[in-house]
Amino acid sequence: MEAEWPKGYKMGRRKLVTILDKMIVQDLLKTLLSVLMVIVVIIVSRKFIRILDDAIAGQVSNETLLSILGLKTVVASVEFLPVAVFMAVLMVLGRMYRDQEMAAISSAGGGAGALYRSVFLLVFPLSVLAVGLSLYVAPWAEARVDKLMQQGEESADLRGIAAGKFSEYSQGDLVFYVETITADKKMHKVFVQNRQHGNVAIINAEAARFKDLPDGRYIIFEHGEQVKGLPGALNYVIEQFAEYAVRIETKASAATLNRQALAVDELWGTNAAFAIAELQRRFSIPLGALLLSFIAVPLAQISPRGGVYGNMLVGFLIYFSYGNLIRVSQGWVMSGTISPWLGGLGVNIMLLLIGSILLARLYGWKWLLMKVSGKVS
């Protein structure tokens, strides 16, 4: 039997996706979805509480709450994808070290290359998907949220009218009371107090309903009377009517989008500092997933007896430092303190250096240099 036979045999029978790859990818995918779900629920819940406060105050329509919740979930899922990938790799590989599965893999000839291959079989396609999500999907969701919130502010008056309670709008200048509301959304026994420029108008009507006309939305009162005058003065006007229509004024406000909601075409078309910083932020999501996964592979083995969560603290410190540096570099780019190329590459190069140091600590500098020189040659 020739000496070269085993090498040729292995090369000829090597599968594209091995059993080890399938095992690690499946564990990573399940852990990633669990971690991402927990993070998104926590973050979105905190943001949604503020939106609920606006809904209670009548600034947001109840019909749009679920839409805003779904859009906020999409934005948070894209934004926190890198940290979810980072923690998933740490947890899966840390469990494998704890259960001595890594010892079995090493004895079978599997090293850092085999682990990176398995991890990046999931992380690389996910990062490619994250490019589209961060450049197009997340800005679209942010723009939709801004539009829904703006529409809610424009039509805030006379929202949330409920039977049997007083509703205040326009900082108390408008008070609305309805005794009953039937299934056809017609209001009965209506009382309205409207204060403008010191004058007060009080309307009592048997019924009222909303009606949309070409020139706007109206509230039509039926069979009632209106009293107008200055409080404390003797000159006042009493009007009785069979039908009285009042146009509901909408609050005109300019549509302003935050830079996270701007379309990528608008950002590419300008050389403004804020556009460059925003593009760098969006590209940092897929790059962060790749680079943090690169760090997580050697980081999971620093404390093999620490359990699954042995390196979670170090992982959190690395991620929070990375996230803060990304935000600081964007601020510096916007203020002109540093050049755009340094703001886009500086933090990512730092992550590469940290990953190289962790690999060298795990396998030695000679091994790392041999691998790099072998890849280059």
N, C-alpha and C positions, 0 to 999 in steps of 0.2 A: 504494500500500500504506500503510495507516494506521500511525501510530506505536505505537498500543496493541496491535497485532496480536501481536507476539512475546510480550508479557507474558501475554496471554490464551491464546495457544497453549501456552506452557509450563505455565501453570496447569491447562489442560485435559488435557494429556498426561502430567502428572506421575504416576508410579507410586507405589503404596504402599510397595513395597520395591524399591529400585533395585539395579543391578548392583554399585555400590560397597557398599551395605549387605550384600548376599550375600557379597561377597568378604571384607569385614572380619569379619562374623559367623562365617564358616567358619574363617578363620584364628584368630580368638579362641577358638572352641570347641575346635579341635585343640590349641592352645597351652595353654589352660586345663586340659584333661584331662591333658596331659603334665606340667605343673607340679604340679597337684594330686596326681597319682600319685607323683611323686618325693617331695614333702613328706610325704605320708601314709606312704609306705614307710619313710622315715627316722624319723619320729616313732613310728610303731607298732612298728617294730623295736626301738627303745630301750625302749619300755614292755613289749614282749613278752619281752625278756630277763629282766626282773625277775619276770614271771609264770613263765617257765621255771625260774628258781631256786626259786620256790615249788613247782612241780611236782616238781622233783628232790628237794626236801625232804619231799615227800608232802603238802603243804598244798593242792594243786590236783589234781583228777582229770585223768588223761590224756585221758579221753573229752570233757572240756569245753574243752580247749585250743583247738581249731579254732573253737568257738563264741565263746570269749572273743576270739580274734583277729579274727573277723568283726565282732563288736560294737565292739571298739576301733577298727577301720577306719572304721566308720560315724561314730563320735564324732569321730575326727580329721578326717574328710572335711568334716563340718559346721563344726568349729571353725576350720579353716584355709582355708575357702572364700574369705573376703575377701582374704587375702594372695595366693591363687592367681589370683583375678580381677585384682588390682592388678598383679601381675607379668606376667600374660598381656597386658594392655592395653599396658603399657610395652614389652614385647618386640615385639608386632605393630606398633604405631605407630612404634617406633624402627627396625624393619626397613624400614618404608615410607619413613621419612625418609632412611635410608641409601641405599636403592635409587632415590631421586628420584621415587618414586611420589607423594609429597605435592606436589611441584612441579607434576606433571601435574594433580592434583586441584585445586590452587589456580588454575591457569590455566583450568580448566573452570568456575570459579566456586564451587568447594566450599571452605568455610571451617570454622571451629570448630563451627558448627551441624550441618554434614553429618557431621563426625566423631562428635560426641556422639549424633546420631541413630543412626548405625550401631552405636556401642558399646552404647548403652542398649537397642537392640533385643534384645540378648542379656542384658545385665546386669539390666535391670528384671524380666523374667520369672524370672530366676535368683534375684533378691532376694526376690520373692514366694514362690518355692519354699523359700528359706532360712528364711522365717518359720515355715512348718510344720515344717521339719527341726529348727530350733533350739528351738522350743517343745514339740514332741511327740516326734519321732523320736530325737533325741540323748538326752533324759532317759530315754526308754524303754530305750535301749541301755545307758545307765549303770546303770539299775536292774537290768537283767538281769545285767550283769557283777557287780554287788554281790551279787546273789542267788546266782550260781554260785560266787563266791569264798566266801561264807558257808557254802554247802552243802559246799564242799570242806574248810573248816576243821572243820565238825562231824563229818565222816566221814574225818578225816585218818588215824586209827589203822588199821593193817593194810591200807594202800594201797601199791601198788607191790611186792607180794610177787613175787619172781621165783625160779625154780628155781636152786639151786646157789649162793645167796649169802645172807649174813646181812643182815637188815633191822632197823634200830633205829627205835623210835617212843617218843613221850613222853619225850624227852630221855634215851634209853638205858635207861629203866626196863622197856621191853618189847623183847625180842629175838626175832626170828622167823626160822626156817630151814626151808626145804623142799628136799628132794632132787630131786623131779620133780613136774611138773604135767601131767596128761593133758588130752586134748582136751575132756573134759566138765568141766574146771576143778576136778577133784578133786586134792588134794595128797597126796603119798605121802612117808613118812619125814619126819615133822614133829617139829621141836624148838622149844619155846617156853620162854623164861625171863621171868618177870614179877616185878618187885620193887615191893612196896607196904609202906610204914611199917616198913622195915627187914627185913621177912620176904621170903623168896624162894620162889617156886613154879616148879618145872621140870616140863614135860610132854614126854614122849616118846610118840609115837603112830605107828601104822602108816599112818594116813590121816586126812584132815580135809577138811571141806567147809563152805561157807557156806550158811545156810538162813534165809530171811526168814519170820518168824512174825508173827501179829497184834500181839504186844507188843514187837516189835523184831527185830533181826538177830542171829543166833547163829552161832558157829563150833562145829561138832560134830566132836569127835575120836573116832576108832575104834581099839579094840584097842591100849591103851597103859597107861602108869602116870604118876602124878603124885607128886612129892616136894615137901613143904612144910616149911619150918622157918626158923630164924634162923641165918645163917651163923656157924660156929664153935661152935654149941651142939650138944649130943648129943640133945636131944629134937626129933625130926622125924617126919613122918608120910609113909608110903608107901601110896599107893592104886593099885590096879589096876582097870581098867574095860574094859568092852566098848564102851561109848559114853558120852561125856561132853560135855555142851553148856555153852558159856560165852556169856553175852549180851555183845554188843559195846556198850559205853556210847558214846553220842554226846555230843559237847560242846555243851551248850546255850548259845547265845549270842543276845542280842537282835538283831533285824534292824534295823540302823542304816543309813540311806541318807545319803549326802552330799547337799548341797543341789543339786548338779548333776543328781542322779537324781530329785529331787522332781517330781511331776506339776505341770503348769501350773495346774490347778484348786486345788491346795493352796497354791500361791504367791499366787494371786489372792485366796484367802480369808483372808489374814492381812495385817496391816499391820506385821509385824516387819521390822526393818531388813535382815536377811539375805535375806528374800524379795524385797524391793524391789531390792536389789543384784543378786540372781540374775536377776530379770526384766530389769533393765537390761543384764546381760551377754548374755542371750539375744537381746534386740532389737538389741544392738550388732553382731551378725553380719550381718543383712541391711542395716542402715544402713551398716556398714563397707564392704560390697561396693559400695553406691551412691556413698558419699562418696570412697572411694579411687579408684574409676573416674573420678569427676569431677576428681580431682587428676591422675590419670595422663595424661589427654589433653594438657594443656599441658606437663606435666613431660617427656613424651617428646620435645619439640622444643627443650628448653633447650640440649642439646649435640648438634645434628644430625650432626656428624662423629664422634661418639664410638662409632659402631657400634650394634649391637643392644643391647649390654649397657652402653652409655655412661652410662645413668642408673640402673643397677641399685643402685649403692651408695647414691645419694640415696633411691631407693625403699625399700631396706631400712631406712635410718635413719628415714624417715617412718613406716614400718609398725611398727617396734619401739618408737618413741616413742609412737605411737598405742596400741599394745597395752599398754605399761607404764602410760600415763595412764589407760586404761580400768580396769586392775586397781587402780591407786592410788585412783581416784575411787570404785570399789566399796568399797574398804577404808574410805575416809572416810565413805561413806554408812552402812556397818555400824557404825562407831564414833560416828556422830552428829556428825562434824566439819563436814560440809557438808549442806545440805538435799538431799533426793532429786532434786528437779527440776534442781538445778545439777549433780549427779553424772550425770544422764542426758543433759543437753543441752550441758554445758560443752565436752567433748571434741569432740562433733560440730560445734558452732559453730566451734570452732577449725579443724577440717578445712575447713569452708566458707570461712573467711577465707583459709586457705593456698591453696585452689584459686582464689579470686578474685584473690589477689596474683599467682599464676602466670599466670592469664589476662590480667591487666592488664600484666604484664611482656611477654607475648607479643604482645598486640594494642594495648595502651595503655589508660589509664584512661577516655579519652573514648569509645572503642569499647565498653568494658564498661558505662559508664553509659548509653550510647544503647541497648544491648541490653536492660539491665534496665528502663529507662523504657519501652521499646517493649513489652516483655512485660507490664508492669504496666498500661499504657494499653490 
